[in-house]
Amino acid sequence: MVIAPHDFRDEEFFQPKDIFEKAGFAVVIASKGVKTSKGVMGGITPVDKELDQINVNDYGGVIFVGGPGSAVYFHDQEALNLAKMTLQNQKLLGAICIAPSILANAGLLEGKKATCFSSEAEHLKAKGAVYTGQDVTIDDEDDKIVTAFGPQAAQKFGQTIVNLLKKPLA
């Protein structure tokens, strides 16, 4: 899970993380330049790795957590490359709230179904996404891109990702 150095959205991090761990997945927290990160609502979490230390082949997927702080990654080359490498290596790629703009800026949402917080909807459309406005959207093409609206969708987002990661390979 990739979180901002500060001002991640607590629900969008803690709720999916809890769901992932209860499903038996180990969760690694990545960020930039910090050992701990603080959420908008005051939650604090240790950071396990720097963004540039992530090898996508070590993980089942990469999830970008939203919140106002995640805008720091909108044009961050390491974050954009991490998103691109995730899909190139056939791993699950998720983003919630405003974080789908990271995927859009990486050129990964063109022609793909996606959702996001309403403030970023026009940006996603401008980058070629098929904006759904749903709480959680899975792009139909290969079930590798999962996007979500915001805090109220955090649990559904987490459960959707678990379901996809546990789905048998075709």
C-alpha positions in Angstrom: 0.0 0.0 0.0 1.4 3.4 -1.0 0.5 6.2 1.3 1.4 9.9 1.2 4.1 11.1 3.6 1.3 12.9 5.5 -2.4 13.6 5.1 -3.5 10.2 3.8 -7.2 9.4 4.3 -7.4 7.2 7.4 -10.4 5.2 6.4 -9.0 4.5 3.0 -5.8 3.1 4.5 -6.8 1.4 7.8 -10.0 -0.3 6.6 -8.6 -2.0 3.5 -5.4 -2.9 5.4 -7.4 -4.6 8.1 -9.4 -6.5 5.4 -6.2 -7.6 3.6 -4.6 -8.8 6.9 -7.7 -10.7 8.0 -7.7 -12.4 4.6 -4.2 -13.6 5.3 -2.2 -11.1 3.2 0.9 -9.4 4.5 0.8 -5.7 3.9 3.8 -3.5 3.2 3.5 0.2 3.6 5.5 2.4 1.2 5.9 6.2 1.1 8.5 8.8 0.4 11.0 10.3 2.9 9.3 9.3 6.1 9.5 6.6 8.7 5.9 7.2 9.9 3.0 8.8 8.2 0.0 10.7 9.7 -3.5 10.6 8.3 -5.9 13.5 8.0 -7.9 12.2 10.9 -4.8 11.7 13.1 -4.0 8.0 12.6 -0.4 7.2 12.5 1.3 4.2 10.8 4.9 3.1 10.4 6.3 3.1 6.8 8.1 -0.1 5.8 9.8 0.9 2.6 10.7 3.9 0.4 8.8 4.0 -2.9 11.9 3.4 -4.9 12.6 0.2 -2.9 9.4 -1.5 -4.2 9.8 -4.4 -6.6 6.3 -5.1 -7.9 7.2 -8.8 -8.5 7.4 -9.2 -4.7 3.7 -8.4 -4.3 0.3 -9.5 -5.5 -0.7 -5.9 -6.1 0.0 -2.2 -5.4 -2.7 0.0 -3.8 -2.5 3.8 -3.9 -4.3 5.3 -0.8 -6.1 8.6 -1.2 -6.5 11.7 0.9 -5.3 15.2 0.1 -1.6 14.2 0.7 -1.7 11.7 -2.2 -1.6 14.6 -4.7 2.1 14.6 -4.0 2.3 11.6 -6.3 0.3 13.0 -9.2 3.4 13.9 -11.1 6.0 12.0 -9.1 8.0 9.9 -11.6 8.7 7.1 -9.1 5.0 6.7 -8.3 4.0 6.9 -12.0 6.6 4.3 -12.8 5.5 2.0 -10.0 1.9 2.1 -11.3 3.1 1.3 -14.8 5.3 -1.5 -13.6 2.5 -3.0 -11.6 0.3 -3.5 -14.7 3.3 -4.5 -17.0 3.9 -7.3 -14.5 0.3 -8.4 -14.5 -0.3 -7.4 -10.9 -3.4 -5.9 -9.4 -3.4 -2.1 -9.3 -5.8 -0.2 -7.0 -6.4 3.4 -6.2 -9.0 5.2 -4.0 -10.3 8.8 -3.7 -8.1 11.2 -5.6 -5.4 8.6 -6.1 -6.8 7.3 -9.4 -5.4 10.5 -10.8 -2.0 8.9 -10.3 -3.0 6.1 -12.6 -4.5 8.5 -15.1 -1.3 10.6 -15.2 0.7 7.4 -15.7 -1.4 6.8 -18.9 -3.1 3.7 -17.5 -6.8 4.6 -17.6 -7.2 5.5 -21.2 -10.2 3.5 -22.4 -10.6 1.9 -18.9 -13.5 2.0 -16.6 -12.6 3.9 -13.4 -14.1 5.9 -10.6 -12.6 8.4 -8.1 -13.6 11.2 -5.8 -15.8 13.7 -7.6 -13.1 16.5 -7.5 -10.9 14.3 -9.9 -13.7 13.0 -12.2 -13.1 15.6 -15.0 -9.3 14.9 -14.8 -9.9 11.2 -15.3 -12.2 11.8 -18.3 -9.6 14.2 -19.8 -7.1 11.4 -19.6 -9.4 9.0 -21.4 -11.0 7.1 -18.6 -14.5 5.9 -18.8 -15.7 7.5 -15.6 -18.4 5.4 -13.8 -19.1 7.4 -10.6 -19.6 4.1 -8.8 -18.3 3.4 -5.3 -15.9 0.7 -6.6 -15.1 0.0 -10.3 -13.2 -3.0 -11.7 -12.1 -2.5 -15.3 -13.6 -5.4 -17.1 -10.7 -6.0 -19.5 -8.5 -8.0 -17.2 -9.6 -7.4 -13.6 -6.3 -5.7 -12.8 -7.4 -2.1 -12.2 -9.7 -1.4 -9.2 -10.6 2.2 -8.4 -12.9 3.6 -5.6 -14.7 6.8 -4.8 -13.6 7.7 -1.3 -13.9 6.9 2.4 -17.4 5.4 2.3 -16.2 2.9 -0.3 -13.1 1.9 1.7 -14.5 -1.5 3.0 -16.0 -2.5 -0.4 -12.7 -1.5 -2.1 -10.7 -3.7 0.3 -13.0 -6.7 -0.1 -13.1 -6.3 -3.9 -9.3 -6.4 -3.9 -9.2 -9.5 -1.7 -11.7 -11.2 -3.9 -9.7 -10.5 -7.0 -6.4 -11.6 -5.4 -8.0 -14.9 -4.3 -9.6 -15.6 -7.6 -8.1 -18.7 -9.3 -5.9 -18.0 -12.3 -7.6 -18.8 -15.6 
